[in-house]
């Protein structure tokens, strides 16, 4: 009984901290937050910030913290249920997952910036990276309630977990499609390089991350 309470308390502290962060963001960046949650069906927010110099502030940093911790929690719980383990809390394992995701995002974005420098297309890559950051921020907001359902309300089967994964992937795909629509003029000029980019810097890295996360 005490163990269950402590287990829930550990997750509660993390979830509550993320909710406080989101509340702080909504209170201090209300207008920007309202635009962000509409970007899947309204690209005017992204178009607006494509024309301006990209400057990150607390709004972006706090949302990325939420995204990284939320996706890490989801991966953590997915691993447990995928391996037929009951819900338990392992701080070291969770920190390892967080560090892997942070490293992955840094290396991935850095590699894309290097490519943009080599081919002198920074003017196009930087807005695209900003778009992906915004979509990740919104996906993080959606993953948080999914984590709450998994941890506090029911122990899902593998099928339900894969449904959640499908939802996340669908959101991610929607973000890519919206970005590709915004950059379609550039893409039409270089179909071969676009397909090469998709394979080497988008699809393969995520497949490697998925396989690696299952092996932790």
N, C-alpha and C positions, 0 to 999 in steps of 0.2 A: 504493500500500500504506500509506504513512505517512498519507495523507489519510484513508483508510478508518478507520485506527486512531484518529486524532484525532476523526473524526466520531463513532465509537462512544463514545469517551471523553467527549465533550460530553454525549451522551444518558445515558451511564452515571452521570455525576456528578449529573445531575438526578434520575434514577430512584432512585439510591442514597440521595440526600438525602431523597426522599419516603419511602423504606422506613425510614430511620432515624427520621423523624418519626412514622410509624405505629407502629414498635416502641416509641418513647418513650411514645406515647399509651396503647398496650395495657399497658405496664408500670406506668404511673402512674395510669391510670384504667380498670383492668381490668374492674370490675363494670359501669361505665357503657358501656364498649366492647362488652361481651358483650350488653347490652340493645340497643344500637344496631344491631348486625348482624342482629337478629331483627325489626326493626320492619316489614318488608314483610309478615310473616305474624302478627306479634304486636303489637297496638296498645297493650298495657298500659303500655309505656314512655312513649308519647306522652300517654296518659290521666293517668299519674302526674304528669308535669311540667306538664300543663294546670292542675292544681289548685295549683301552687306559683308563686311569683314567678319570672319568667324571668331568670336570671342567667347570663351567659356567662363562661366561664373558658378556660384553656389548652386544654382538651379540644376545645371548639368552634372556637377560633381556629386551632389546628393542623390540624384536619380540614378547615376551609374553605381553608386554604393548599393542602392536598393536592388538594382538589376543583378549585380554580382552576387550579393548575399542570397537573394531570392532564387536565382538559378542554381546556386550551390546547394541550397536546402533541397531543392527539387531533385537534383542529381543524387544527393545523399540519401533521401528517402527512397528514390527509385532503385538505387543499388541494394538497399536493405530488402525491399520487397521482391526484387528480381532474383535475389539469392535466397529467397524464402526465410528471411530473418524477421523477427518481430521488431517493432519500432524501438530503437534505443538511441542514446545520445553519446557520441564520441567526439569530443571537442577537437582532438588532434586530427582525426580523419576529416572533419568538416573544414578545418583550417587548411589542410592539404588540398582539398577540392577548391577552396577559395583561391589559394595561391596558383593552382594549375590554371584556373579560368582567367585570373589576372594576367598570368604569363602568356597564355594563349592570345588574349586580346591585344596585349602590348606587341607581341611578335607579329601578329597578323596585321595590325595597323601599321607597324613599322615597315614591314615588307611591302605593303601597298604604297607607302610614302616613298620608299626607295625606288620602286618601279616608276612612280610618277616623276621622280627626279631624273632617272635614267632616260625616260622617254619625253621628258619636258612637258608633262601634262598635269602639273600640280594644280593649275587653274580648274581642272575638271575633277581630279581625285579628291581634293580637300572638301568641296561641297558634298561629294558622294559619301565620304567618311562621316561627315557631319550628319547626313541623312540617316546612316546606319546607327549612329549613336542615339539619335532621337527615337528611332524605331525600337532599339534595345531598351531605351528608357521606358517606353510605353509597354513593351512586352514584360518588363520587370514589374510594372504595376498590375498586370494581369496574372502573372505567376504567383504573386503574393497571396491572393485569395485562394488560389489552387492549393498552395501549401497549407493554408489554414484548414481547408477541407480534409486534406490527407492526414494531417497531424492530429487534429482535434475532434473530427467528427466521424471518420470511418477509416478502416484499414482497407484500402482498395485492392482489388485483384490486379494481376498483371494487365489484363485486357483494359481495365479502366485507366491504368497508368499510361498505356499506349494511346488511349483516346486523348488524354491530357497532352501527351507528347505530340500527337497529330494536330491538336489545336495550336500549340506553340509553333510547330513547323509551318502551319498554314498562315499564322500571323507573320512569321519571318518571311515566307514566300511572298505574301502580300506587300511587305515592305520592299523587297527586292523588285517586284514588278512595278511598284510606284516609282522607285528610283530609276529603273530602266526607262520608264515612260518619260521622266524628266530629262534623261540624257539620251533620248532616242536618236537625236541628230548626230551625236558623236558616235553612237553605236553603229548606225547605218554606214558610216564611213569606214569602219574597221571591224567587220564581222568576225574575221579570223582571230584578231587579238582579243576581242570580247569573249569568244568561246574559250580561248586559251586562258584568259583571266578567270572565267567561271570555274574551270576545272582545277587550275593550280592554286588559286587564292580564295576560293569560296567553298567548293564542294569537297575537295580532298582534305583540307584542314579540319573541317567539321567531322568527317568520317574518322579521321585519326583521333580526334578528341573523344569521340563517342567510344571507340574501341579502347582507348587508354583509360577512360573513366570507369569502364566496366572491369578493368584489371586491377584497380586500386584496392 
